[in-house]
């Protein structure tokens, strides 16, 4: 059985709660409290105390601290929420209840609306009993109510105004005056829509028949709008969100009350957030593209890790690198295929102030004519068939770094002007986009062609040539620095041994003599291939060199007469090279790429061979085998 104390608590007429603030728990709730808040005993035991106050929780924490500190406290500005979500304005008193180490709170709750009704009823009853000479008349009661309502409107932080069924303003609170810049007298009695709501933020006319504020007293529905503008007296557009609530009188819609707030700060914060997100997305895309490019570069193993050699020619190249690297001057590296032009470009980049940004490599000979602009400058989604997303071009990826244009002489003449514009102005547009983008890119170009002759032949623009050839560097052929062959061979033997997990083999003097005697038409790339084959075939400590043809040991030039030296003119050399390519095409049946192709037979890159076929005007279709 319940004790007398428990029965008294349960049957108490006023709503009463015992609250444990330390555990966010409602320890007890009497019947009146449960009826007021809409919970049965089981539901009440399951909910947290914070569920009753929701957005009023900060105010409730302040109230709780006051009760715990002072022993008791009272307030009438906290809202509790009914189980169905309806807010109830409460008059609340609290007392501290000592309960072990953690004191609790006894809360007495009263619905302010019911209290007001009770007070008005008591006053009316008192008036009825005491007569017209007692207290105040009904008129005074209503005046008091009106005064209280006026105080509430004045204290509200949101703008509030009322309109009648004709759209005329009936009242305006001080907050609305401050936000709109109008005095109440300037708006009351005036058509409010034409004053502050006549057009959209972009200037388009806003007809009153589509106005949600007016719609409230036409359809009787509450209209909530979270992104419109009201026009201030000074002509400024004020971003607002508002609620238009209909007013009924005896079942008739007679107007609406509008509550609005300034959302300028929110919109500004949203704009900054969108801008920040867009910037993050741009950086993310750029990093993804750079990472994809760098992964591609990693997969394509570079042939060199450092410049190896001690010849006068190599020392001269190193001096040139040291001179030009600290500058932003464009560099043109010329030389035969396989001489290490990309290695020189990387050395310049890594010795420059741009080394913390990537070196982006482009093989100009491998880019199809129709994709040239997209590859260099990027494109936007939908710019052409297959453009399913925005893509940054090589210039954009190289922003702040270096762009290496390999085989630059293979760029078609009609596309060279587009490249020239970017080099001159450091700006471009993506394909399909009208936004001009600026970049800070240093360009290093490489070619195995004679660009001066190409300019004379009108196959290369003279202005582009001069723009690229600010600082020329000649990548020396291996046969012109044969004294470096032993160093290079030892270096590549070590690398090949590590690559193929083979024991390091030391070449003999005879091996070195054979290597120095060979003319190396494929330059360093051919030397690497020969060394790697030799390491693979090596048995024990003996290196098995598989050179294309037997060569005689090098005889010092001072011991040879001029008649003994077989010297070819440049025309003869070019003719011999042309015949060699034709022989390879014949042997491969006109096939250039892939296994058994002419490029494999000649031990050169397929793109390099394609460039030479074009340069020598060879029609490879003549050698196709049916």
Secondary structure by P-SEA (a helix, b strand, c coil): cccaaaaaaaacccccccccccccccccccaaaaaaacccaaaaaccccccccccaaaaaaaaaaaaaaccccccccbbbbcccccccccbbbbbbbbcccbbbbbbbbbcaaaaaaaaaaaaaaaaaaacccccccaaaaaaaaaaaaaaaaaacccbbbbbccccccccccaaaaaaacccccccccccccccccccccccccccccccaaaaaaaccbbbbbccbbbbccccbbbbbbbbbbbbbcccccccbbbbbbbaaaaaaaaaaaaaaaaaaaaaaaaaaaaaaaaaaaaaacccccccccccaaaaaaaaaaaacccccbbbbbbbcccccaaaaaaaaaaacccccccccccccccccccccccccccccccccccccbbbbccccccccbbbbbcccccccccaaaaaaaaaaccccccccccbbbbbbbbbbbbbccaaaaaaaaccccaaaaaaaacbbbbbccccccccaaaaaaaaaaaaaaaaacccbbbbcaaaaaaaaaccccccaaaaaaaaaaaaaaccccbbbbbcccccccccccccccccccccccaaaaaaaaaaaaaaaaaaacccccccccccccccccaaaaaaaaaaacccccccccc
